[in-house]
Amino acid sequence: RQQSLAMQLLKLVLNCLNFDFIGNSADESADDLCTVQIPTNWRTIFLEPETLDLFFDLYHSLPPMLSQLALSCLVQFASTRRSLFSNPERAKYLGNLIKGVKQILENPQGLSDPGNYHEFCRFLARLKTNYQLGELVMVKDYPEVIQLIANFTITSLQHWEFAPNSVHYLLTLWQRMVASVPFVKTAEPHLLDTYAPEITKAYITSRLECVPVVIRDGLEDPLDDTATVFQQLEQLCTVSRCEYEKTCTLLVQLFDQNAQNYQKLLHSSSRNPLEFTVQEGRLAWLVYFVGTFVGGRLTYTSTDEHDAMDGELSCRVFQLISLMDAQLPQSSNEKVELAILWFLDQFRKTYVGDQLQHTSKVYARMSEVLGITDDNHVLETFMTKIVTNLKYRGRCEPVISRTLQFLNDLSVGYPFYCICHNILFENKHLTFYTLMFQQSKHFPFLGISDNNSLSDLRCRTVFYTALTRLLMVDLGEDEDEFENFMLPLTVSFESVTQIFNSSFEQEEAKRMLIGLARDLRGIAFALNTKTSYTMLFDWIYPAYISVLQRAIELWYREPACTTPILKLMAEFMQNRSQRLNFDVSSPNGILLFREASKMICTYGNQILSLGTLSKDQVYPLKLKGISICYSALKSALCGNYVSFGVFKLYGDNHFDNVLQAFVKMLLSVSHSDLLQYRKLSQSYYPLLECLTQDHMSFITSLEPHVLIYILTSISEGLTAVDTIVSSSCCASLDYIVTYLFKHLAKEGKKTLRGREISQDGQRLLHFMQQNPEVLQQMMSILMNTIIFEDCRNQWSVSRPLLGLILLSEKYFSELRATLITSQPDNKREVLDQCFRNLMEGVEQNLLVKNRDR
């Protein structure tokens, strides 16, 4: 009974300390809210040393489940806002916290429980988050405590399999301690130059020692969880820069030792696969460490000596790259390759480009050992590595994906893309045309054989985006050069056309088309100028776009085929950087819209013929395609390259057809699905905003049940967590109420022209009079959001509010009275005054003038 009571009391205390006192937390689950805004009238309790002592005593005397709660309370005590105390009081409070830490570390038995251990690690991290290093070193017990914490950290790192998620907090502590060193003004020694290298050494050696254990016992490999590895390495890079010489000496020694062992294994006649795997696992970790420490230069004050050490370390990785690539195609290790790509990316960010002088000492050692004298030579090495990976590692999706991402990063921004362009176009052993006429024998990931899974073809988009960016460096208006670039795709499209015109092998044509759609999307994404985009349009229209239309008709049931084609069309419709600004005499904008309209209508009609789908099939088979169609349509409507009135003028029904397809697809989707699937809601609601802004005549022409559906979707979206959705709903509602208000204003004008203009408005007004509850409900939702909720898009919410109030003044008065009476007596007058302020100076018949007020 006592334990049960103690548990409830500790939970009560913890909930009090966890309370969001000033309402600034949108996400209560986040651990980043490291300051607890304790109310000032609790101050006396916090000043009494007995309060902290009580919780430390509870930790020592209670069983693990309860002692863990006591530690959780102490985490919050350590996070008390600084302004609660004066300087002497804060120093005394910190002294009591440190004294408690010392007691726990001197009697560490309780920390063998994973829950206690985790909370204690959080407690240590919070100490540094809320107190400066200058304050910590002034505490009486600091030298003993920092030694105890260092020993505790080293032991924790050595037992890497115990509570691995807690290591993050220990590394956070040391990272922040080391980062604070330059700002310490006191004469007291911080001792970090003694302990930080030991922490770094413990992390490095423990990770190398875990490799054989993981492989021998079949455990989960920490290297497979790259998100955690990268997070920990990012923390370690700051710690490693303290006494960097010691870290580099250790790493050079370990790297040489492991590289020599690896070479011996390569040359030995009896190859033991297990030893190979262990050695490659260690090398992967070592390459990650080198990449991390080289990348750490940007986060810490660095010297020429440090740059020279980075050169020593980098030489070894570049030599390892040559050694590994010499084994191809016989052997290749995915983990080592991913580590190498991480290193190359870190080296690129730190030592390549404008941000660093070419005289950097990093190149001095690399020049002696490898002949690499500057960043131009490094970029050549990068490109050689990229081509090697694409050529020999095409069957390893993670390596190919990361390689192409690296190529893509290189192709963005001067000076990289200029240098890479020169290398690709002018270098004899790395000719651009090797890359261009990529038969699958050169680059297996571009192959379409049955050995490749369809998901592997995704890599092609990134490949062609990077390649096209490099082509763009000096393409200009050279159509011959562009035709040359497109030649492999031209050949493939001609093949598909021939297959379609004969009794054809479906599977081969399907795979070719999926690959082509992904390639073309990559190219289209990179062509951001009017001239280059027009070249692409002239190339694809009309011959090849009809092939894509045919594919949608045939394979609408197969998202693996339809998704890339629809995404390609959506990319074509994007007027990024005004690239679709066709000449005045050109019909290309209308022709492009007609093709998109045909494709959306074809897909929409076919997909609705599938009937009812199961819950697990509805998104991949139907909703995903609908969301891409909506994105494409939104891009077309907002792109400003088509005059939609032309269609009606010349009796062309493509615009009407696509809007009808939009409605049909929409009515086949439930309201819950609209909001449940993020990509669908983020394409539907912005499209609706576009339609209500520029095409209200279409909205007013809809059947009542369709209008009800659309208005209900707006009403439900107003309270969505996603601000893109809620803001679009507010904008759509604003356009609708503004349209209604303007129509009412014209009602008084009885001229013949006024009556003709207002026919559409009359229809909508009649509908709203029949269904007054629709707008009333939305006004109620917006008012409740503003008054009672954390409203993150206040400006968007305010826009439709005035129109709603002026259209339903009677209901607004009722709602106002209800809201005021729902409040406690002492708050009614305040809320009433707020409502009076809201409408102060607002003229009843003027919407536009009063909206900003």
BELCORCOR-V958281 format. One record per backbone hydrogen bond with DSSP energy under -1.0 kcal/mol. NH is the residue of the N-H (numbers start at 0). CO is the residue of the C=O. Records with the same first field share a line. If there is no record, write none. Layout:
# BELCORCOR-V958281
NH->CO + CO
This chain:
# BELCORCOR-V958281
4->0
5->1
6->2
7->3
8->4
9->5
10->6
11->7
12->8
13->9
14->10
15->11
16->12
17->13
20->18
22->19
29->26
33->31
35->78
37->35
41->38
42->39
45->41
46->42
47->43
50->47
52->48
53->49
54->50
55->51
56->52
57->53
58->54
59->55
60->56
61->57
65->62
66->62
67->63
69->65
70->66
71->67
72->68
73->69
74->70
75->71
76->72
77->73
79->76
80->35
83->80
84->81
89->85
90->86
91->87
92->88
93->89
94->90
95->91
96->92
97->93
98->94
99->95
100->96
101->97
102->98
103->99
104->100
105->101
106->102
110->107
111->108
112->109
116->112
117->113
118->114
119->115
120->116
121->117
122->118
123->119
124->120
125->121
126->122
127->123
128->124
129->125
130->126
135->131
136->132
138->135
141->138
144->140
145->141
146->142
147->143
148->144
149->145
150->146
151->147
152->148
153->149
154->150
155->151
156->152
157->153
158->154
159->157
161->158
165->162
168->165
169->165
170->166
171->167
172->168
173->169
174->170
175->171
176->172
177->173
178->174
179->175
180->177
182->179
183->180
194->190
195->191
198->194
199->195
200->196
201->197
202->198
203->199
204->200
205->201
206->202
207->203
208->204
209->205
213->209
214->210
215->211
216->212
218->213
223->220
224->221
225->223
228->224
229->225
230->226
231->227
232->228
233->229
234->230
235->231
236->232
238->234
239->235
241->238
246->242
247->243
248->244
249->245
250->246
251->247
252->248
253->249
254->250
255->251
256->252
257->253
258->254
259->255
260->256
261->257
262->258
263->259
264->260
265->261
266->262
267->263
270->268
275->271
276->272
277->273
278->274
279->275
280->276
281->277
282->278
283->279
284->280
285->281
286->282
287->283
288->284
289->285
290->286
291->287
292->288
293->289
294->290
295->291
296->293
297->294
298->295
306->302
307->303
308->304
309->305
310->306
311->307
312->308
313->309
314->310
315->311
316->312
317->313
318->314
319->315
320->316
321->317
322->318
323->319
324->320
325->321
326->323
327->324
329->326
330->326
336->332
337->333
338->334
339->335
340->336
341->337
342->338
343->339
344->340
345->341
346->342
347->343
348->344
349->345
350->346
351->347
355->352
359->356
362->359
365->361
366->362
367->363
368->364
369->365
371->365
377->373
378->374
379->375
380->376
381->377
382->378
383->379
384->380
385->381
386->382
387->383
388->384
389->385
390->386
391->387
392->388
395->392
399->395
400->396
401->397
402->398
403->399
404->400
405->401
406->402
407->403
408->404
409->405
410->406
416->412
418->414
419->415
420->416
421->417
422->418
423->419
424->420
425->421
426->422
431->423
433->430
435->431
436->432
437->435
438->436
441->438
442->438
445->442
446->443
451->448
455->452
457->454
458->455
459->456
460->457
462->458
463->459
464->460
465->461
466->462
467->463
468->464
469->465
470->466
471->467
477->474
478->476
481->477
482->478
483->479
484->480
485->481
489->485
490->486
491->487
492->488
493->489
494->490
495->491
496->492
497->493
498->494
499->495
500->496
501->498
508->504
509->505
510->506
511->507
512->508
513->509
514->510
515->511
516->512
517->513
518->514
519->515
520->516
521->517
522->518
523->519
524->520
525->521
526->522
527->525
532->528
533->529
534->530
535->531
536->532
537->533
538->534
539->535
540->536
543->539
544->539
545->541
547->543
548->544
549->545
550->546
551->547
552->548
553->549
554->550
557->554
560->557
561->557
562->558
564->560
565->561
566->562
567->563
568->564
569->565
570->566
571->567
572->568
573->570
575->573
577->574
578->575
580->577
581->579
585->582
590->586
591->587
592->588
593->589
594->590
595->591
596->592
597->593
598->594
599->595
600->596
601->597
602->598
603->599
604->600
605->601
606->602
607->603
609->606
610->607
616->613
617->613
620->616
621->617
622->617
623->618
625->621
626->622
627->623
628->624
629->625
630->626
631->627
632->628
633->629
634->630
635->631
636->632
637->633
645->642
648->644
649->645
650->647
651->646
656->652
657->653
658->654
659->655
660->656
661->657
662->658
663->659
664->660
665->661
666->662
668->665
673->669
674->670
675->671
676->672
680->676
681->677
683->679
684->680
686->682
687->683
688->684
689->685
690->686
691->687
692->688
693->689
694->690
698->694
699->695
701->698
706->702
707->703
708->704
709->705
710->706
711->707
712->708
713->709
714->710
715->711
716->712
717->713
719->716
725->721
726->722
727->723
728->724
729->725
730->726
731->727
732->728
733->729
734->730
735->731
736->732
737->733
738->734
739->735
740->736
741->737
742->738
743->739
744->740
745->741
746->742
748->745
754->750
755->751
756->752
757->753
758->755
761->757
762->758
763->759
764->760
765->761
766->762
767->763
768->764
769->765
770->766
773->770
775->771
776->772
777->773
778->774
779->775
780->776
781->777
782->778
783->779
784->780
785->781
786->782
787->783
788->784
790->788
796->792
797->793
798->794
803->799
804->800
805->801
806->802
807->803
811->807
812->808
813->809
814->810
815->811
816->812
817->813
818->814
819->815
820->816
821->817
822->819
826->823
830->826
831->827
832->828
833->829
834->830
835->831
836->832
837->833
838->834
841->838
845->842
850->846
